[in-house]
Amino acid sequence: MGEINVKILGYLMTDRNWKNIRDIGLHVGTEQNPDRLKYQLDDLVKRQIIDYWENIPDSEKKKIMQHEEIKGKNNYRITDKGREKFEKIRNDCLDEDTKTILRMQRAGTEN
């Protein structure tokens, strides 16, 4: 599960936009088991590592929808806390081979 969580956070780090659960599953390779992915996403929401679209106030949703196309209701984005946690994992906890395997990069470098 840890590897999938790191992949989820890595995908959500690509920008600050909301990502649909289907797109997340395709990116991290869990599209065959959507229930397991949903469980992992819910856990990250509980820990305030990511936000869930349905938990956002309607007034904020309207502002977001002026700048982004939101697909369905199962959308997620990484929080500032999540960004900090991911960067710590990426920069301090993983050796270069593991980063390559997980397709992660250090800040300021290309794949």
N, C-alpha and C positions, 0 to 999 in steps of 0.2 A: 504493500500500500504506500509506503514512503516514496518509492520511485514514481508512482503515479501522481502523488501529491506534488512532488517536485516538478514533474512534467506539466501538471495543471497550472501551477504558479508560473512556470517559465512561459507557457503560452499566454497567460493573462498579462504577463509583464510586457508583451510586445507593444502595447499601447494602453491607454486608459479607457478604451471603449468597452462596452458590454459585449460579451460573447455568449452565444446560444449554446445550450448543453450539447446539441448535436455536433456543432463545430468543435467544441472542446473534446468530445469523444473521438471524433475523427482525427484530431491533432495528436491526442495522447494515446491512441490505439485501444480505446475501450468501448468503441461503438457496438461491439458484440454483446456487452453486458451493461445496458443503461441503468439498471437498478443499482448496481455496485458503484457506478460513477455518481449517481444521484446521492447515494449514501456518503461518499467521500466529499462531494461538494457541500452537502448539508453540514458535515462535520467541520469543514473549513469555515462555513458561515457562522456556526456556533462559536468558534474560536476567534471570530472577527478578523480572519485572514482574507476573506473575500466577502463581497456584498451580494445579496440576492435581490433581483429586480422587484419581486413582490413585497419586499420589506421596505422599499423606498417610498416616502410620502408622495402622494399624487402631484403635489405642487412641484416637487423636484423632478418627477417623471416627465412632466410637461416641458420643463426647461431642457432636460436631456434630449427629448424627442425632437427638439428644434434643431439639434446638431447631429443626431445619430439616428440610423434606422434600427429599430428594435424588432427582432424576429421573435414572435411568440412571447410566452411569459417566463420560460426557464432560462433566464439570462443571468450572467454573473460578471463581476469585475473585481479586480484585486484592490484591496484597501492599502492605505499608506503603511499600516502595520504589516500587511502581507508583503509589500515591496521590501521593507526593511528585513523581514525574516528571510525572504528569498535571496536577497543580496548577501546576507550573512552566510547562508548555506553555500551559495555559489562561490563566494570569494574566500571563505575561511575553512570550509569543511570538506570540500571535494578536491581530490587530486586531478591533474590534467587528463588522465586516461578516463576517469569517471565522467568528467565534464564532456569529453568527446563522445562517450557512449550515450549520454543523455542529451547530446546536441545542445549543450549550454556553452555560453561564451562569457568571458570576463568583460566587465564594463570597458568600452572603448576599443574592443577588438571585434573582428568579423569571425564567422564560423570557420 
